[in-house]
Amino acid sequence: MKRIRPALRTFGAFLRTPTLSRSIIALLALAILLLLAVNAATFVMIQRTTAYNDTVDHSQQVRLAAKDVLSLLIDAETGQRGFMLTARTEYLNVHDRAVAALPDVLARLDGLIGDDPELTPRVARVQTYYQERMALMDRTIDLTRTGRIGEAVSLIRGGRGKALMDAMRVELTAIDAVQAQRLVERTRQSEWASAVTVSVNALAGLLILILAGISVWLVRRYVEEIQTAHFELDRVNAGLENKVRDRTAELTRANEEIQRFAYIVSHDLRSPLVNVMGYTSELEQVGKAVDEELTRLDHSHPGAIDPESIRAVREDVPEAVNFIRASTTKMDGLIKAILRLSREGRRGLVPEVLPMTDLVHAIADSVSHQVVEVGGSITVRTLPELESDRLSIEQIFGNLIDNAVKYQQPGRPIQIVVEGEETPGGWISYRIIDNGRGVSARDHERIFELFRRAGRQDQPGEGLGLAFVRNSVRRLGGSIEVESELGQGSTFHLKFPTRLITLGDQGDRL
């Protein structure tokens, strides 16, 4: 007893240490703050991108209106001169149509310019030149109609009409140039805002993955320390029922702490992760909207947009979004695996007599189609009955048989044999033998660790299957070992007590 009490005191102090709790709280607080920062940054960047897109569209409309004014002025002048030269009414019709459309186009240009301090004076000068030019055109047309062509030609040769057209052309060209410069600047600002948004979300995704990795590391360290304490208690308490009772109580509290910790970490980390995934979808929609706008502008004004800008929106942005989505999806799978392990640890065990031969046959039948397809077979020999928890036993054998099918040696039909017998001391042993890939000697222990896998990583999974199996076997009071040679197959040895002893049974016996 003198050796037991210090071990129990050390174990209890370890469970009560506040260091890990503070670490968890700090990680969760950091994750929440990070999510809030990402939300704020993304919202601001989306608002800026929308504003930039609106100004880009406005600049394009101003440029188009200026070009329409200039085009109509040229049409009016062309119709005037054609009529003076030929006296044919079709030329006058061209002039009249242009003159009729000009007031609306000028009004549209004036409305788009609004109170712009740089462009308003230019539009006012265009209006003044336009009025004078229209009056001069009307005068020459009236003279031509009355046969006074000489006077009309003299007015044209005076050069005032050309000077007015040149002045209007200068003003409209200046308006177009100013808007073109603004368009370049606003497009650059829009691209910058999109790039910042992508960078912020990518950084947030990376930081969340780092936080999740730290949490996983804490879980693993916690589990390893609990296991160390477990083995120490097994050693000092062997053979004494009162020591078994104390050890079981302590281990139960430790397992509950682990399960609560795993549930808190995995559940609370999923909330910011889901939000990141949602905002990634919104970011993808923003990128598509920008891409559509650039495509429309490129079609209407070829060459007006920098090709590097188009490439950034169409290639860099989707690539960053896909990176964030792949990382968050992987992290979501890991968190769900931790939740599954935590829930299984909280489930109560229900002992019942299990017809193991029929039970394992049913598991083998569920995967037999995969085995038959490659010319393999599963042999289930007569197995001794076992009093234990049905769901845990089904999961243990299901995982091991499924692994044997999954990791078969390429080019060699899989052969699986399940056998067992009773052993002295109230134990039952089972063996699952396969001729699959096998496991190298240095990985025999590694394959039972959390998030650790051995050999080629060409099969899906999070590295929790065998860790889950070993945890379930130990909950049932048993043990699991592996004998394997790389390329020669594996044999998993399972050992269970003939009768599952729960906490209630131990209390009755003590």
Beta strands, then each sheet from edge to edge (+ up, - down):
strand 1: 351-354
strand 2: 377-380
strand 3: 386-389
strand 4: 415-423
strand 5: 427-434
strand 6: 479-485
strand 7: 489-497
sheet 1: 1+ 3-
sheet 2: 2+ 4+ 5- 7+ 6-
end
